[in-house]
Amino acid sequence: MPRLLIADDDKEIRELLEFDLSHSGYETDVAKDGEEALQKALSGNYDIILLDVMMPKMNGFDVCKHVRSVKPSIPILMLTAKGTITDKTQGFDSGADDYIVKPFDIQEVLLRVRALVRRNPAKILKTDSAEILKIGDIELFPDSLETEIKGRKIKLTPTEFEILYCLMQHFNNAVSLAVLLNEVWGYNSDDDVRMLRVHVGGLRQKIEENPKSPDYLHTVTNVGYKLTPLGNDSE
């Protein structure tokens, strides 16, 4: 049974989420403020964290940063009343994997929770010995959620890892936004294209020497993205 931490200072929202998620097959735990959320997230064993942004004692962005630095593989879903692209970017920059704006439809929350819980890069890459782990000078390490490029180890978030993994499966070919959304999040919504672009931008910042003139991760106009690893046999 997947174990979830629900962190929100609003009692009604905590109880709503706890009720619906428990009846959907999840084991739930709750936190009422940022400090409690951080303490439980670091000491507990959770499969996903639902994290409100505006909480007393410590805001969700700071909690997310601390958790991500210690436990990089835990998926984090941000819940917030702030829905501008600037706010979403701040959430993703803090290390969040997904973002839902309040007021939300509980079915949407359940959909996104299922999509995050099912994502386990280590399991995905170990289920088939033929899966690609290295192409050209890009290598993936699922156990540590890292990539190595030209001898440089780079820590990735779970979402960045899955985007890179998806693009490596289709290297040298354009991958549409719809395919990326489906393969990484498990669903395709036009509303989440900006979310995908923000994560791709963060991935570029990590793997490219010059993100504005990328060597690896290229935008394909009106389609999506393409990965062109240097030194692969198809070049």
C-alpha positions as CSV (number, residue, x, y, z in Angstrom):
1,M,0.0,0.0,0.0
2,P,1.6,3.3,-1.1
3,R,2.3,5.7,1.9
4,L,1.5,9.4,1.5
5,L,2.3,12.4,3.6
6,I,-0.3,15.2,3.4
7,A,1.0,18.6,4.6
8,D,-1.5,21.4,4.8
9,D,-2.5,23.9,7.5
10,D,-6.1,23.8,6.4
11,K,-7.9,21.2,8.5
12,E,-10.8,20.7,6.0
13,I,-8.4,20.1,3.1
14,R,-6.3,17.7,5.2
15,E,-9.4,15.7,6.2
16,L,-10.8,15.7,2.6
17,L,-7.5,14.4,1.1
18,E,-7.0,11.9,3.9
19,F,-10.5,10.5,3.5
20,D,-10.4,10.2,-0.3
21,L,-6.9,8.9,-0.5
22,S,-7.4,6.4,2.3
23,H,-10.5,5.1,0.5
24,S,-8.5,4.9,-2.8
25,G,-6.0,2.4,-1.3
26,Y,-3.3,4.7,0.2
27,E,-1.9,4.8,3.7
28,T,-1.9,8.4,4.8
29,D,-0.1,10.6,7.4
30,V,-0.7,14.3,7.9
31,A,1.3,17.4,9.0
32,K,-0.2,20.7,10.1
33,D,2.7,23.1,9.4
34,G,6.0,23.3,7.5
35,E,8.2,22.2,10.4
36,E,6.1,19.1,11.1
37,A,6.0,18.3,7.4
38,L,9.8,18.5,7.1
39,Q,10.4,16.4,10.2
40,K,8.0,13.7,9.1
41,A,9.3,13.7,5.5
42,L,12.9,13.3,6.6
43,S,12.2,10.7,9.3
44,G,9.4,8.7,7.6
45,N,9.2,6.4,4.6
46,Y,6.8,7.9,2.1
47,D,6.0,7.1,-1.5
48,I,4.8,10.6,-2.2
49,I,4.4,14.0,-0.4
50,L,1.5,16.3,-1.0
51,L,2.8,19.7,0.1
52,D,0.9,23.0,0.6
53,V,2.8,26.1,-0.2
54,M,1.5,28.6,2.4
55,M,2.0,27.0,5.8
56,P,3.1,28.4,9.1
57,K,6.6,28.0,10.5
58,M,8.0,27.0,7.1
59,N,6.6,27.5,3.6
60,G,6.2,24.6,1.2
61,F,8.9,25.8,-1.1
62,D,11.5,25.6,1.6
63,V,10.3,22.3,2.9
64,C,10.5,21.0,-0.7
65,K,14.1,22.2,-1.1
66,H,15.2,20.5,2.2
67,V,13.4,17.2,1.4
68,R,14.8,17.1,-2.1
69,S,18.4,17.7,-0.9
70,V,18.2,14.7,1.5
71,K,15.7,12.4,-0.3
72,P,15.9,13.2,-4.0
73,S,13.8,10.3,-5.2
74,I,10.5,11.1,-3.3
75,P,7.8,12.5,-5.7
76,I,6.4,15.8,-4.4
77,L,3.1,17.3,-5.4
78,M,2.6,20.9,-4.5
79,L,-0.9,22.2,-3.5
80,T,-1.4,25.9,-3.6
81,A,-3.8,28.8,-4.1
82,K,-1.2,30.5,-6.3
83,G,-1.5,29.5,-9.9
84,T,0.6,31.9,-11.9
85,I,3.5,30.6,-14.1
86,T,5.9,32.4,-11.8
87,D,4.6,30.5,-8.7
88,K,4.7,27.2,-10.6
89,T,8.2,27.9,-11.7
90,Q,9.3,28.6,-8.1
91,G,7.7,25.3,-7.1
92,F,9.5,23.3,-9.8
93,D,12.7,25.2,-9.0
94,S,12.3,24.0,-5.4
95,G,12.2,20.4,-6.7
96,A,8.5,19.7,-7.0
97,D,7.4,17.1,-9.6
98,D,3.8,18.3,-10.1
99,Y,1.6,21.3,-9.1
100,I,-2.2,21.6,-8.4
101,V,-3.9,24.9,-7.9
102,K,-6.6,25.2,-5.2
103,P,-9.6,24.9,-5.3
104,F,-9.0,21.5,-6.9
105,D,-11.1,18.5,-8.1
106,I,-10.3,15.6,-5.9
107,Q,-10.4,13.3,-8.9
108,E,-7.6,15.4,-10.4
109,V,-5.6,15.0,-7.3
110,L,-6.1,11.2,-7.4
111,L,-5.1,11.1,-11.0
112,R,-1.9,12.9,-10.4
113,V,-1.1,11.0,-7.2
114,R,-1.5,7.7,-9.2
115,A,0.8,9.0,-11.9
116,L,3.5,10.0,-9.4
117,V,3.3,6.8,-7.3
118,R,3.6,4.6,-10.4
119,R,6.9,6.3,-11.4
120,N,9.9,4.5,-10.1
121,P,12.9,5.0,-12.4
122,A,14.8,2.2,-10.8
123,K,12.0,-0.3,-11.5
124,I,11.4,1.0,-15.0
125,L,15.0,0.6,-16.0
126,K,15.5,-2.8,-14.3
127,T,12.5,-4.5,-15.7
128,D,14.2,-5.2,-19.1
129,S,17.8,-5.9,-19.5
130,A,17.6,-4.5,-23.1
131,E,16.6,-1.0,-21.7
132,I,19.1,1.7,-22.8
133,L,21.2,3.1,-19.9
134,K,23.9,4.7,-22.0
135,I,23.9,6.4,-25.3
136,G,26.9,8.4,-26.6
137,D,28.3,10.3,-23.7
138,I,25.1,10.3,-21.6
139,E,24.7,7.6,-19.0
140,L,21.8,7.1,-16.5
141,F,22.1,5.8,-12.9
142,P,18.5,4.9,-11.7
143,D,19.5,4.0,-8.1
144,S,20.9,7.5,-7.4
145,L,18.8,9.4,-9.9
146,E,21.9,10.8,-11.6
147,T,23.2,11.2,-15.1
148,E,26.9,11.3,-16.1
149,I,28.0,13.4,-19.1
150,K,31.6,13.7,-20.1
151,G,32.6,12.4,-16.7
152,R,30.5,14.9,-14.8
153,K,27.9,13.4,-12.4
154,I,24.6,15.4,-12.2
155,K,21.8,14.9,-9.7
156,L,18.3,14.9,-11.2
157,T,14.8,15.2,-9.8
158,P,12.5,12.2,-10.5
159,T,10.7,14.2,-13.2
160,E,14.0,15.3,-14.8
161,F,15.2,11.7,-14.8
162,E,12.1,10.4,-16.5
163,I,12.1,13.2,-19.1
164,L,15.7,12.3,-20.0
165,Y,15.0,8.6,-19.9
166,C,12.1,9.1,-22.3
167,L,14.1,11.2,-24.7
168,M,17.0,8.6,-24.6
169,Q,14.5,5.9,-25.7
170,H,13.8,8.0,-28.8
171,F,17.3,9.6,-29.2
172,N,17.8,11.5,-32.5
173,N,14.1,11.6,-33.0
174,A,11.6,14.3,-32.1
175,V,9.3,13.4,-29.2
176,S,6.0,15.3,-29.1
177,L,4.8,17.1,-26.0
178,A,1.8,14.7,-25.8
179,V,4.1,11.7,-25.8
180,L,6.3,13.2,-23.1
181,L,3.3,14.1,-20.9
182,N,1.9,10.6,-21.3
183,E,5.1,8.8,-20.7
184,V,6.3,10.9,-17.8
185,W,3.1,11.8,-16.0
186,G,0.7,9.2,-17.3
187,Y,-1.7,11.6,-18.8
188,N,-1.9,14.4,-21.4
189,S,-3.4,17.8,-20.7
190,D,-2.8,21.0,-22.6
191,D,-2.8,22.8,-19.3
192,D,0.4,21.0,-18.3
193,V,2.5,21.9,-21.3
194,R,4.0,24.9,-19.4
195,M,4.8,22.5,-16.5
196,L,6.7,20.3,-19.0
197,R,8.6,23.2,-20.5
198,V,9.7,24.4,-17.0
199,H,11.1,20.9,-16.2
200,V,12.9,20.7,-19.5
201,G,14.4,24.1,-18.8
202,G,15.6,22.9,-15.5
203,L,17.1,19.8,-17.1
204,R,18.9,21.9,-19.7
205,Q,20.4,24.1,-17.0
206,K,21.9,20.9,-15.5
207,I,23.2,19.0,-18.5
208,E,24.1,21.7,-21.0
209,E,27.3,23.8,-20.8
210,N,25.3,26.6,-22.6
211,P,21.5,26.1,-22.1
212,K,20.7,28.8,-24.7
213,S,22.7,26.9,-27.3
214,P,22.2,23.2,-26.3
215,D,24.4,20.4,-27.5
216,Y,22.0,17.6,-26.4
217,L,18.4,18.7,-25.6
218,H,16.9,20.5,-28.6
219,T,13.5,22.1,-29.1
220,V,11.7,20.9,-32.3
221,T,9.3,23.7,-33.3
222,N,5.6,22.8,-33.2
223,V,6.5,19.3,-32.1
224,G,8.4,18.9,-28.8
225,Y,12.0,17.9,-28.0
226,K,14.8,15.8,-29.3
227,L,17.9,14.4,-27.6
228,T,21.1,14.1,-29.7
229,P,23.8,12.4,-27.6
230,L,27.3,13.1,-28.7
231,G,29.4,10.2,-29.9
232,N,26.5,7.7,-30.5
233,D,26.8,5.3,-33.4
234,S,23.9,7.0,-35.3
235,E,25.5,10.4,-35.5
